[in-house]
């Protein structure tokens, strides 16, 4: 389990991490990390606007996905 791994690695601040996700289909995807002492890290993705696919990696022969 991750808490045991954090303890073995002497990463005690991480033993109280709380992760959360929010999903609003076709609108947004959010994930966040909080800690009891008040630390908060939050990332929000806008799903309402499509973005173009990146080019295929070097050496790839397959056509890009639609």
PDB file of N, CA, C, O and CB in Angstrom:
ATOM      1  N   UNK A   1       0.840  -1.184   0.000  1.00  0.00           N
ATOM      2  CA  UNK A   1       0.000   0.000   0.000  1.00  0.00           C
ATOM      3  C   UNK A   1       0.877   1.236   0.000  1.00  0.00           C
ATOM      4  O   UNK A   1       2.017   1.189   0.461  1.00  0.00           O
ATOM      5  CB  UNK A   1      -0.951   0.004   1.209  1.00  0.00           C
ATOM      6  N   UNK A   2       0.360   2.336  -0.510  1.00  0.00           N
ATOM      7  CA  UNK A   2       1.187   3.532  -0.699  1.00  0.00           C
ATOM      8  C   UNK A   2       1.664   4.147   0.612  1.00  0.00           C
ATOM      9  O   UNK A   2       2.774   4.675   0.667  1.00  0.00           O
ATOM     10  CB  UNK A   2       0.418   4.563  -1.481  1.00  0.00           C
ATOM     11  N   UNK A   3       0.859   4.094   1.663  1.00  0.00           N
ATOM     12  CA  UNK A   3       1.278   4.675   2.948  1.00  0.00           C
ATOM     13  C   UNK A   3       2.512   3.941   3.470  1.00  0.00           C
ATOM     14  O   UNK A   3       3.451   4.577   3.949  1.00  0.00           O
ATOM     15  CB  UNK A   3       0.123   4.605   3.992  1.00  0.00           C
ATOM     16  N   UNK A   4       2.521   2.620   3.383  1.00  0.00           N
ATOM     17  CA  UNK A   4       3.685   1.844   3.820  1.00  0.00           C
ATOM     18  C   UNK A   4       4.910   2.197   2.981  1.00  0.00           C
ATOM     19  O   UNK A   4       6.014   2.312   3.513  1.00  0.00           O
ATOM     20  CB  UNK A   4       3.395   0.331   3.729  1.00  0.00           C
ATOM     21  N   UNK A   5       4.724   2.367   1.685  1.00  0.00           N
ATOM     22  CA  UNK A   5       5.829   2.740   0.810  1.00  0.00           C
ATOM     23  C   UNK A   5       6.386   4.112   1.207  1.00  0.00           C
ATOM     24  O   UNK A   5       7.603   4.289   1.259  1.00  0.00           O
ATOM     25  CB  UNK A   5       5.371   2.749  -0.664  1.00  0.00           C
ATOM     26  N   UNK A   6       5.514   5.078   1.485  1.00  0.00           N
ATOM     27  CA  UNK A   6       5.978   6.407   1.896  1.00  0.00           C
ATOM     28  C   UNK A   6       6.744   6.330   3.214  1.00  0.00           C
ATOM     29  O   UNK A   6       7.747   7.022   3.386  1.00  0.00           O
ATOM     30  CB  UNK A   6       4.789   7.377   2.031  1.00  0.00           C
ATOM     31  N   UNK A   7       6.287   5.504   4.135  1.00  0.00           N
ATOM     32  CA  UNK A   7       7.003   5.361   5.418  1.00  0.00           C
ATOM     33  C   UNK A   7       8.381   4.755   5.209  1.00  0.00           C
ATOM     34  O   UNK A   7       9.358   5.222   5.794  1.00  0.00           O
ATOM     35  CB  UNK A   7       6.194   4.490   6.398  1.00  0.00           C
ATOM     36  N   UNK A   8       8.470   3.711   4.376  1.00  0.00           N
ATOM     37  CA  UNK A   8       9.769   3.083   4.106  1.00  0.00           C
ATOM     38  C   UNK A   8      10.737   4.070   3.460  1.00  0.00           C
ATOM     39  O   UNK A   8      11.941   4.018   3.710  1.00  0.00           O
ATOM     40  CB  UNK A   8       9.591   1.857   3.201  1.00  0.00           C
ATOM     41  N   UNK A   9      10.213   4.960   2.637  1.00  0.00           N
ATOM     42  CA  UNK A   9      11.050   5.933   1.928  1.00  0.00           C
ATOM     43  C   UNK A   9      11.266   7.209   2.739  1.00  0.00           C
ATOM     44  O   UNK A   9      11.840   8.172   2.231  1.00  0.00           O
ATOM     45  CB  UNK A   9      10.422   6.279   0.588  1.00  0.00           C
ATOM     46  N   UNK A  10      10.812   7.226   3.992  1.00  0.00           N
ATOM     47  CA  UNK A  10      10.925   8.396   4.865  1.00  0.00           C
ATOM     48  C   UNK A  10      10.277   9.634   4.230  1.00  0.00           C
ATOM     49  O   UNK A  10      10.808  10.742   4.305  1.00  0.00           O
ATOM     50  CB  UNK A  10      12.401   8.678   5.180  1.00  0.00           C
ATOM     51  N   UNK A  11       9.122   9.412   3.609  1.00  0.00           N
ATOM     52  CA  UNK A  11       8.341  10.495   2.996  1.00  0.00           C
ATOM     53  C   UNK A  11       7.071  10.683   3.826  1.00  0.00           C
ATOM     54  O   UNK A  11       5.958  10.554   3.315  1.00  0.00           O
ATOM     55  CB  UNK A  11       7.993  10.177   1.483  1.00  0.00           C
ATOM     56  N   UNK A  12       7.250  10.988   5.104  1.00  0.00           N
ATOM     57  CA  UNK A  12       6.129  10.999   6.043  1.00  0.00           C
ATOM     58  C   UNK A  12       5.064  12.040   5.710  1.00  0.00           C
ATOM     59  O   UNK A  12       3.892  11.832   6.024  1.00  0.00           O
ATOM     60  CB  UNK A  12       6.640  11.243   7.429  1.00  0.00           C
ATOM     61  N   UNK A  13       5.442  13.156   5.081  1.00  0.00           N
ATOM     62  CA  UNK A  13       4.434  14.163   4.722  1.00  0.00           C
ATOM     63  C   UNK A  13       3.402  13.587   3.761  1.00  0.00           C
ATOM     64  O   UNK A  13       2.256  14.035   3.733  1.00  0.00           O
ATOM     65  CB  UNK A  13       5.103  15.395   4.093  1.00  0.00           C
ATOM     66  N   UNK A  14       3.807  12.594   2.974  1.00  0.00           N
ATOM     67  CA  UNK A  14       2.899  12.019   1.975  1.00  0.00           C
ATOM     68  C   UNK A  14       1.928  11.002   2.554  1.00  0.00           C
ATOM     69  O   UNK A  14       1.003  10.576   1.861  1.00  0.00           O
ATOM     70  CB  UNK A  14       3.695  11.371   0.882  1.00  0.00           C
ATOM     71  N   UNK A  15       2.114  10.603   3.805  1.00  0.00           N
ATOM     72  CA  UNK A  15       1.231   9.569   4.369  1.00  0.00           C
ATOM     73  C   UNK A  15      -0.182  10.071   4.608  1.00  0.00           C
ATOM     74  O   UNK A  15      -1.090   9.268   4.817  1.00  0.00           O
ATOM     75  CB  UNK A  15       1.803   9.052   5.671  1.00  0.00           C
ATOM     76  N   UNK A  16      -0.386  11.376   4.583  1.00  0.00           N
ATOM     77  CA  UNK A  16      -1.725  11.932   4.812  1.00  0.00           C
ATOM     78  C   UNK A  16      -2.303  12.589   3.556  1.00  0.00           C
ATOM     79  O   UNK A  16      -3.237  13.387   3.635  1.00  0.00           O
ATOM     80  CB  UNK A  16      -1.678  12.950   5.947  1.00  0.00           C
ATOM     81  N   UNK A  17      -1.736  12.242   2.394  1.00  0.00           N
ATOM     82  CA  UNK A  17      -2.261  12.783   1.142  1.00  0.00           C
ATOM     83  C   UNK A  17      -3.706  12.350   0.944  1.00  0.00           C
ATOM     84  O   UNK A  17      -4.068  11.212   1.240  1.00  0.00           O
ATOM     85  CB  UNK A  17      -1.400  12.332  -0.049  1.00  0.00           C
ATOM     86  N   UNK A  18      -4.522  13.256   0.445  1.00  0.00           N
ATOM     87  CA  UNK A  18      -5.883  12.922   0.030  1.00  0.00           C
ATOM     88  C   UNK A  18      -6.032  13.363  -1.416  1.00  0.00           C
ATOM     89  O   UNK A  18      -5.825  14.530  -1.749  1.00  0.00           O
ATOM     90  CB  UNK A  18      -6.963  13.605   0.953  1.00  0.00           C
ATOM     91  N   UNK A  19      -6.396  12.410  -2.272  1.00  0.00           N
ATOM     92  CA  UNK A  19      -6.596  12.695  -3.687  1.00  0.00           C
ATOM     93  C   UNK A  19      -8.084  12.724  -3.987  1.00  0.00           C
ATOM     94  O   UNK A  19      -8.859  11.965  -3.405  1.00  0.00           O
ATOM     95  CB  UNK A  19      -5.878  11.649  -4.574  1.00  0.00           C
ATOM     96  N   UNK A  20      -8.474  13.600  -4.894  1.00  0.00           N
ATOM     97  CA  UNK A  20      -9.878  13.681  -5.312  1.00  0.00           C
ATOM     98  C   UNK A  20      -9.935  13.937  -6.814  1.00  0.00           C
ATOM     99  O   UNK A  20      -9.031  14.538  -7.394  1.00  0.00           O
ATOM    100  CB  UNK A  20     -10.636  14.804  -4.532  1.00  0.00           C
ATOM    101  N   UNK A  21     -11.017  13.467  -7.430  1.00  0.00           N
ATOM    102  CA  UNK A  21     -11.270  13.718  -8.847  1.00  0.00           C
ATOM    103  C   UNK A  21     -12.693  14.206  -9.027  1.00  0.00           C
ATOM    104  O   UNK A  21     -13.604  13.802  -8.306  1.00  0.00           O
ATOM    105  CB  UNK A  21     -11.021  12.448  -9.690  1.00  0.00           C
ATOM    106  N   UNK A  22     -12.864  15.075  -9.996  1.00  0.00           N
ATOM    107  CA  UNK A  22     -14.191  15.536 -10.401  1.00  0.00           C
ATOM    108  C   UNK A  22     -14.286  15.341 -11.912  1.00  0.00           C
ATOM    109  O   UNK A  22     -13.345  15.647 -12.645  1.00  0.00           O
ATOM    110  CB  UNK A  22     -14.442  17.048  -9.989  1.00  0.00           C
ATOM    111  N   UNK A  23     -15.414  14.836 -12.366  1.00  0.00           N
ATOM    112  CA  UNK A  23     -15.626  14.653 -13.795  1.00  0.00           C
ATOM    113  C   UNK A  23     -16.981  15.228 -14.165  1.00  0.00           C
ATOM    114  O   UNK A  23     -18.010  14.834 -13.615  1.00  0.00           O
ATOM    115  CB  UNK A  23     -15.532  13.154 -14.191  1.00  0.00           C
ATOM    116  N   UNK A  24     -16.968  16.159 -15.097  1.00  0.00           N
ATOM    117  CA  UNK A  24     -18.187  16.678 -15.700  1.00  0.00           C
ATOM    118  C   UNK A  24     -18.059  16.347 -17.180  1.00  0.00           C
ATOM    119  O   UNK A  24     -17.380  17.068 -17.910  1.00  0.00           O
ATOM    120  CB  UNK A  24     -18.386  18.247 -15.439  1.00  0.00           C
ATOM    121  N   UNK A  25     -18.705  15.258 -17.646  1.00  0.00           N
ATOM    122  CA  UNK A  25     -18.523  14.812 -19.029  1.00  0.00           C
ATOM    123  C   UNK A  25     -18.648  15.956 -20.039  1.00  0.00           C
ATOM    124  O   UNK A  25     -19.565  16.775 -19.976  1.00  0.00           O
ATOM    125  CB  UNK A  25     -19.537  13.731 -19.357  1.00  0.00           C
ATOM    126  N   UNK A  26     -17.706  15.978 -20.956  1.00  0.00           N
ATOM    127  CA  UNK A  26     -17.642  16.983 -22.022  1.00  0.00           C
ATOM    128  C   UNK A  26     -17.451  18.412 -21.508  1.00  0.00           C
ATOM    129  O   UNK A  26     -17.533  19.354 -22.297  1.00  0.00           O
ATOM    130  CB  UNK A  26     -18.897  16.918 -22.847  1.00  0.00           C
ATOM    131  N   UNK A  27     -17.202  18.597 -20.220  1.00  0.00           N
ATOM    132  CA  UNK A  27     -16.989  19.932 -19.662  1.00  0.00           C
ATOM    133  C   UNK A  27     -15.616  20.077 -19.013  1.00  0.00           C
ATOM    134  O   UNK A  27     -14.822  20.929 -19.411  1.00  0.00           O
ATOM    135  CB  UNK A  27     -18.068  20.245 -18.646  1.00  0.00           C
ATOM    136  N   UNK A  28     -15.336  19.226 -17.996  1.00  0.00           N
ATOM    137  CA  UNK A  28     -14.043  19.346 -17.323  1.00  0.00           C
ATOM    138  C   UNK A  28     -13.696  18.074 -16.569  1.00  0.00           C
ATOM    139  O   UNK A  28     -14.558  17.281 -16.188  1.00  0.00           O
ATOM    140  CB  UNK A  28     -14.047  20.535 -16.365  1.00  0.00           C
ATOM    141  N   UNK A  29     -12.390  17.917 -16.371  1.00  0.00           N
ATOM    142  CA  UNK A  29     -11.832  16.845 -15.544  1.00  0.00           C
ATOM    143  C   UNK A  29     -10.878  17.528 -14.576  1.00  0.00           C
ATOM    144  O   UNK A  29     -10.029  18.317 -14.990  1.00  0.00           O
ATOM    145  CB  UNK A  29     -11.096  15.722 -16.416  1.00  0.00           C
ATOM    146  N   UNK A  30     -11.017  17.225 -13.278  1.00  0.00           N
ATOM    147  CA  UNK A  30     -10.208  17.869 -12.243  1.00  0.00           C
ATOM    148  C   UNK A  30      -9.621  16.795 -11.337  1.00  0.00           C
ATOM    149  O   UNK A  30     -10.309  15.842 -10.971  1.00  0.00           O
ATOM    150  CB  UNK A  30     -11.054  18.888 -11.418  1.00  0.00           C
ATOM    151  N   UNK A  31      -8.356  16.947 -10.978  1.00  0.00           N
ATOM    152  CA  UNK A  31      -7.828  16.133  -9.878  1.00  0.00           C
ATOM    153  C   UNK A  31      -7.055  17.042  -8.943  1.00  0.00           C
ATOM    154  O   UNK A  31      -6.498  18.062  -9.350  1.00  0.00           O
ATOM    155  CB  UNK A  31      -6.921  14.973 -10.405  1.00  0.00           C
ATOM    156  N   UNK A  32      -7.037  16.646  -7.675  1.00  0.00           N
ATOM    157  CA  UNK A  32      -6.340  17.469  -6.695  1.00  0.00           C
ATOM    158  C   UNK A  32      -5.766  16.623  -5.574  1.00  0.00           C
ATOM    159  O   UNK A  32      -6.244  15.528  -5.275  1.00  0.00           O
ATOM    160  CB  UNK A  32      -7.275  18.522  -6.125  1.00  0.00           C
ATOM    161  N   UNK A  33      -4.726  17.168  -4.969  1.00  0.00           N
ATOM    162  CA  UNK A  33      -4.067  16.592  -3.807  1.00  0.00           C
ATOM    163  C   UNK A  33      -4.184  17.606  -2.684  1.00  0.00           C
ATOM    164  O   UNK A  33      -3.891  18.786  -2.876  1.00  0.00           O
ATOM    165  CB  UNK A  33      -2.566  16.227  -4.105  1.00  0.00           C
ATOM    166  N   UNK A  34      -4.608  17.155  -1.521  1.00  0.00           N
ATOM    167  CA  UNK A  34      -4.622  18.024  -0.340  1.00  0.00           C
ATOM    168  C   UNK A  34      -3.905  17.317   0.799  1.00  0.00           C
ATOM    169  O   UNK A  34      -3.827  16.089   0.851  1.00  0.00           O
ATOM    170  CB  UNK A  34      -6.080  18.399   0.072  1.00  0.00           C
ATOM    171  N   UNK A  35      -3.381  18.138   1.716  1.00  0.00           N
ATOM    172  CA  UNK A  35      -2.746  17.632   2.932  1.00  0.00           C
ATOM    173  C   UNK A  35      -3.341  18.372   4.119  1.00  0.00           C
ATOM    174  O   UNK A  35      -3.801  19.505   3.975  1.00  0.00           O
ATOM    175  CB  UNK A  35      -1.188  17.804   2.883  1.00  0.00           C
ATOM    176  N   UNK A  36      -3.338  17.737   5.305  1.00  0.00           N
ATOM    177  CA  UNK A  36      -3.973  18.343   6.480  1.00  0.00           C
ATOM    178  C   UNK A  36      -3.444  19.730   6.842  1.00  0.00           C
ATOM    179  O   UNK A  36      -4.198  20.554   7.360  1.00  0.00           O
ATOM    180  CB  UNK A  36      -3.798  17.441   7.653  1.00  0.00           C
ATOM    181  N   UNK A  37      -2.170  20.004   6.582  1.00  0.00           N
ATOM    182  CA  UNK A  37      -1.621  21.308   6.973  1.00  0.00           C
ATOM    183  C   UNK A  37      -2.020  22.419   6.003  1.00  0.00           C
ATOM    184  O   UNK A  37      -1.603  23.565   6.172  1.00  0.00           O
ATOM    185  CB  UNK A  37      -0.103  21.228   7.061  1.00  0.00           C
ATOM    186  N   UNK A  38      -2.821  22.091   4.993  1.00  0.00           N
ATOM    187  CA  UNK A  38      -3.348  23.118   4.112  1.00  0.00           C
ATOM    188  C   UNK A  38      -2.820  23.112   2.691  1.00  0.00           C
ATOM    189  O   UNK A  38      -3.311  23.864   1.849  1.00  0.00           O
ATOM    190  CB  UNK A  38      -3.077  24.412   4.694  1.00  0.00           C
ATOM    191  N   UNK A  39      -1.839  22.285   2.409  1.00  0.00           N
ATOM    192  CA  UNK A  39      -1.310  22.245   1.048  1.00  0.00           C
ATOM    193  C   UNK A  39      -2.388  21.745   0.095  1.00  0.00           C
ATOM    194  O   UNK A  39      -3.128  20.811   0.405  1.00  0.00           O
ATOM    195  CB  UNK A  39      -0.051  21.344   0.969  1.00  0.00           C
ATOM    196  N   UNK A  40      -2.465  22.388  -1.079  1.00  0.00           N
ATOM    197  CA  UNK A  40      -3.450  21.980  -2.077  1.00  0.00           C
ATOM    198  C   UNK A  40      -2.836  22.131  -3.459  1.00  0.00           C
ATOM    199  O   UNK A  40      -2.314  23.191  -3.803  1.00  0.00           O
ATOM    200  CB  UNK A  40      -4.758  22.817  -1.955  1.00  0.00           C
ATOM    201  N   UNK A  41      -2.901  21.069  -4.248  1.00  0.00           N
ATOM    202  CA  UNK A  41      -2.449  21.073  -5.633  1.00  0.00           C
ATOM    203  C   UNK A  41      -3.636  20.637  -6.471  1.00  0.00           C
ATOM    204  O   UNK A  41      -4.199  19.568  -6.234  1.00  0.00           O
ATOM    205  CB  UNK A  41      -1.195  20.132  -5.856  1.00  0.00           C
ATOM    206  N   UNK A  42      -4.027  21.446  -7.446  1.00  0.00           N
ATOM    207  CA  UNK A  42      -5.233  21.168  -8.225  1.00  0.00           C
ATOM    208  C   UNK A  42      -4.948  21.417  -9.702  1.00  0.00           C
ATOM    209  O   UNK A  42      -4.337  22.421 -10.067  1.00  0.00           O
ATOM    210  CB  UNK A  42      -6.424  22.042  -7.740  1.00  0.00           C
ATOM    211  N   UNK A  43      -5.400  20.491 -10.544  1.00  0.00           N
ATOM    212  CA  UNK A  43      -5.255  20.620 -11.989  1.00  0.00           C
ATOM    213  C   UNK A  43      -6.625  20.438 -12.614  1.00  0.00           C
ATOM    214  O   UNK A  43      -7.352  19.502 -12.283  1.00  0.00           O
ATOM    215  CB  UNK A  43      -4.231  19.585 -12.560  1.00  0.00           C
ATOM    216  N   UNK A  44      -6.971  21.339 -13.519  1.00  0.00           N
ATOM    217  CA  UNK A  44      -8.274  21.273 -14.184  1.00  0.00           C
ATOM    218  C   UNK A  44      -8.065  21.272 -15.696  1.00  0.00           C
ATOM    219  O   UNK A  44      -7.336  22.103 -16.236  1.00  0.00           O
ATOM    220  CB  UNK A  44      -9.185  22.467 -13.754  1.00  0.00           C
ATOM    221  N   UNK A  45      -8.721  20.317 -16.372  1.00  0.00           N
ATOM    222  CA  UNK A  45      -8.656  20.204 -17.821  1.00  0.00           C
ATOM    223  C   UNK A  45     -10.002  20.585 -18.411  1.00  0.00           C
ATOM    224  O   UNK A  45     -11.043  20.097 -17.970  1.00  0.00           O
ATOM    225  CB  UNK A  45      -8.250  18.774 -18.251  1.00  0.00           C
ATOM    226  N   UNK A  46      -9.980  21.447 -19.397  1.00  0.00           N
ATOM    227  CA  UNK A  46     -11.189  21.869 -20.099  1.00  0.00           C
ATOM    228  C   UNK A  46     -11.483  20.835 -21.185  1.00  0.00           C
ATOM    229  O   UNK A  46     -10.712  20.702 -22.136  1.00  0.00           O
ATOM    230  CB  UNK A  46     -11.027  23.312 -20.712  1.00  0.00           C
ATOM    231  N   UNK A  47     -12.579  20.111 -21.054  1.00  0.00           N
ATOM    232  CA  UNK A  47     -12.950  19.091 -22.028  1.00  0.00           C
ATOM    233  C   UNK A  47     -13.923  19.620 -23.076  1.00  0.00           C
ATOM    234  O   UNK A  47     -14.341  18.872 -23.960  1.00  0.00           O
ATOM    235  CB  UNK A  47     -13.560  17.899 -21.322  1.00  0.00           C
ATOM    236  N   UNK A  48     -14.283  20.880 -22.994  1.00  0.00           N
ATOM    237  CA  UNK A  48     -15.284  21.428 -23.906  1.00  0.00           C
ATOM    238  C   UNK A  48     -14.700  21.820 -25.264  1.00  0.00           C
ATOM    239  O   UNK A  48     -15.450  22.031 -26.217  1.00  0.00           O
ATOM    240  CB  UNK A  48     -15.942  22.630 -23.276  1.00  0.00           C
ATOM    241  N   UNK A  49     -13.369  21.919 -25.363  1.00  0.00           N
ATOM    242  CA  UNK A  49     -12.728  22.336 -26.610  1.00  0.00           C
ATOM    243  C   UNK A  49     -11.735  21.268 -27.060  1.00  0.00           C
ATOM    244  O   UNK A  49     -10.693  21.096 -26.427  1.00  0.00           O
ATOM    245  CB  UNK A  49     -12.016  23.703 -26.435  1.00  0.00           C
ATOM    246  N   UNK A  50     -12.035  20.553 -28.137  1.00  0.00           N
ATOM    247  CA  UNK A  50     -11.096  19.533 -28.620  1.00  0.00           C
ATOM    248  C   UNK A  50      -9.758  20.157 -29.011  1.00  0.00           C
ATOM    249  O   UNK A  50      -9.696  21.311 -29.435  1.00  0.00           O
ATOM    250  CB  UNK A  50     -11.695  18.780 -29.819  1.00  0.00           C
ATOM    251  N   UNK A  51      -8.717  19.394 -28.864  1.00  0.00           N
ATOM    252  CA  UNK A  51      -7.386  19.823 -29.297  1.00  0.00           C
ATOM    253  C   UNK A  51      -6.913  18.857 -30.375  1.00  0.00           C
ATOM    254  O   UNK A  51      -7.275  17.681 -30.346  1.00  0.00           O
ATOM    255  CB  UNK A  51      -6.373  19.873 -28.092  1.00  0.00           C
ATOM    256  N   UNK A  52      -6.114  19.329 -31.323  1.00  0.00           N
ATOM    257  CA  UNK A  52      -5.643  18.435 -32.384  1.00  0.00           C
ATOM    258  C   UNK A  52      -4.712  17.361 -31.821  1.00  0.00           C
ATOM    259  O   UNK A  52      -4.007  17.577 -30.834  1.00  0.00           O
ATOM    260  CB  UNK A  52      -4.923  19.238 -33.482  1.00  0.00           C
ATOM    261  N   UNK A  53      -4.731  16.208 -32.472  1.00  0.00           N
ATOM    262  CA  UNK A  53      -3.827  15.129 -32.079  1.00  0.00           C
ATOM    263  C   UNK A  53      -2.394  15.520 -32.409  1.00  0.00           C
ATOM    264  O   UNK A  53      -2.161  16.225 -33.391  1.00  0.00           O
ATOM    265  CB  UNK A  53      -4.206  13.804 -32.784  1.00  0.00           C
ATOM    266  N   UNK A  54      -1.431  15.078 -31.611  1.00  0.00           N
ATOM    267  CA  UNK A  54      -0.028  15.349 -31.942  1.00  0.00           C
ATOM    268  C   UNK A  54       0.383  14.487 -33.132  1.00  0.00           C
ATOM    269  O   UNK A  54      -0.304  13.516 -33.450  1.00  0.00           O
ATOM    270  CB  UNK A  54       0.902  15.076 -30.718  1.00  0.00           C
ATOM    271  N   UNK A  55       1.487  14.823 -33.793  1.00  0.00           N
ATOM    272  CA  UNK A  55       1.946  13.975 -34.896  1.00  0.00           C
ATOM    273  C   UNK A  55       2.369  12.607 -34.370  1.00  0.00           C
ATOM    274  O   UNK A  55       2.707  12.450 -33.197  1.00  0.00           O
ATOM    275  CB  UNK A  55       3.118  14.646 -35.649  1.00  0.00           C
ATOM    276  N   UNK A  56       2.341  11.629 -35.261  1.00  0.00           N
ATOM    277  CA  UNK A  56       2.772  10.275 -34.886  1.00  0.00           C
ATOM    278  C   UNK A  56       4.247  10.314 -34.497  1.00  0.00           C
ATOM    279  O   UNK A  56       5.008  11.117 -35.038  1.00  0.00           O
ATOM    280  CB  UNK A  56       2.534   9.261 -36.057  1.00  0.00           C
ATOM    281  N   UNK A  57       4.661   9.448 -33.558  1.00  0.00           N
ATOM    282  CA  UNK A  57       6.074   9.428 -33.163  1.00  0.00           C
ATOM    283  C   UNK A  57       6.950   8.929 -34.309  1.00  0.00           C
ATOM    284  O   UNK A  57       6.483   8.257 -35.229  1.00  0.00           O
ATOM    285  CB  UNK A  57       6.275   8.541 -31.918  1.00  0.00           C
ATOM    286  N   UNK A  58       8.218   9.273 -34.227  1.00  0.00           N
ATOM    287  CA  UNK A  58       9.179   8.853 -35.236  1.00  0.00           C
ATOM    288  C   UNK A  58       9.120   7.340 -35.404  1.00  0.00           C
ATOM    289  O   UNK A  58       9.132   6.605 -34.416  1.00  0.00           O
ATOM    290  CB  UNK A  58      10.606   9.304 -34.857  1.00  0.00           C
ATOM    291  N   UNK A  59       9.057   6.873 -36.636  1.00  0.00           N
ATOM    292  CA  UNK A  59       9.060   5.445 -36.919  1.00  0.00           C
ATOM    293  C   UNK A  59       7.686   4.807 -36.901  1.00  0.00           C
ATOM    294  O   UNK A  59       7.562   3.627 -37.228  1.00  0.00           O
ATOM    295  CB  UNK A  59       9.925   4.752 -35.944  1.00  0.00           C
ATOM    296  N   UNK A  60       6.666   5.529 -36.538  1.00  0.00           N
ATOM    297  CA  UNK A  60       5.322   4.962 -36.485  1.00  0.00           C
ATOM    298  C   UNK A  60       4.765   4.867 -37.893  1.00  0.00           C
ATOM    299  O   UNK A  60       4.834   5.825 -38.663  1.00  0.00           O
ATOM    300  CB  UNK A  60       4.392   5.810 -35.584  1.00  0.00           C
ATOM    301  N   UNK A  61       4.211   3.707 -38.227  1.00  0.00           N
ATOM    302  CA  UNK A  61       3.644   3.500 -39.553  1.00  0.00           C
ATOM    303  C   UNK A  61       2.124   3.527 -39.549  1.00  0.00           C
ATOM    304  O   UNK A  61       1.503   3.580 -40.610  1.00  0.00           O
ATOM    305  CB  UNK A  61       4.122   2.192 -40.117  1.00  0.00           C
ATOM    306  N   UNK A  62       1.524   3.490 -38.376  1.00  0.00           N
ATOM    307  CA  UNK A  62       0.064   3.457 -38.283  1.00  0.00           C
ATOM    308  C   UNK A  62      -0.498   4.851 -38.540  1.00  0.00           C
ATOM    309  O   UNK A  62       0.098   5.848 -38.132  1.00  0.00           O
ATOM    310  CB  UNK A  62      -0.391   2.933 -36.895  1.00  0.00           C
ATOM    311  N   UNK A  63      -1.652   4.924 -39.219  1.00  0.00           N
ATOM    312  CA  UNK A  63      -2.270   6.241 -39.394  1.00  0.00           C
ATOM    313  C   UNK A  63      -2.774   6.769 -38.056  1.00  0.00           C
ATOM    314  O   UNK A  63      -3.079   5.981 -37.160  1.00  0.00           O
ATOM    315  CB  UNK A  63      -3.431   6.170 -40.414  1.00  0.00           C
ATOM    316  N   UNK A  64      -2.864   8.087 -37.906  1.00  0.00           N
ATOM    317  CA  UNK A  64      -3.348   8.640 -36.632  1.00  0.00           C
ATOM    318  C   UNK A  64      -4.793   8.245 -36.364  1.00  0.00           C
ATOM    319  O   UNK A  64      -5.573   8.037 -37.294  1.00  0.00           O
ATOM    320  CB  UNK A  64      -3.220  10.165 -36.630  1.00  0.00           C
ATOM    321  N   UNK A  65      -5.135   8.147 -35.117  1.00  0.00           N
ATOM    322  CA  UNK A  65      -6.512   7.818 -34.727  1.00  0.00           C
ATOM    323  C   UNK A  65      -7.433   8.964 -35.127  1.00  0.00           C
ATOM    324  O   UNK A  65      -7.010  10.120 -35.164  1.00  0.00           O
ATOM    325  CB  UNK A  65      -6.613   7.542 -33.193  1.00  0.00           C
ATOM    326  N   UNK A  66      -8.690   8.646 -35.425  1.00  0.00           N
ATOM    327  CA  UNK A  66      -9.622   9.718 -35.828  1.00  0.00           C
ATOM    328  C   UNK A  66      -9.927  10.681 -34.697  1.00  0.00           C
ATOM    329  O   UNK A  66     -10.690  11.628 -34.882  1.00  0.00           O
ATOM    330  CB  UNK A  66     -10.919   9.119 -36.334  1.00  0.00           C
TER     331      UNK A  66
END
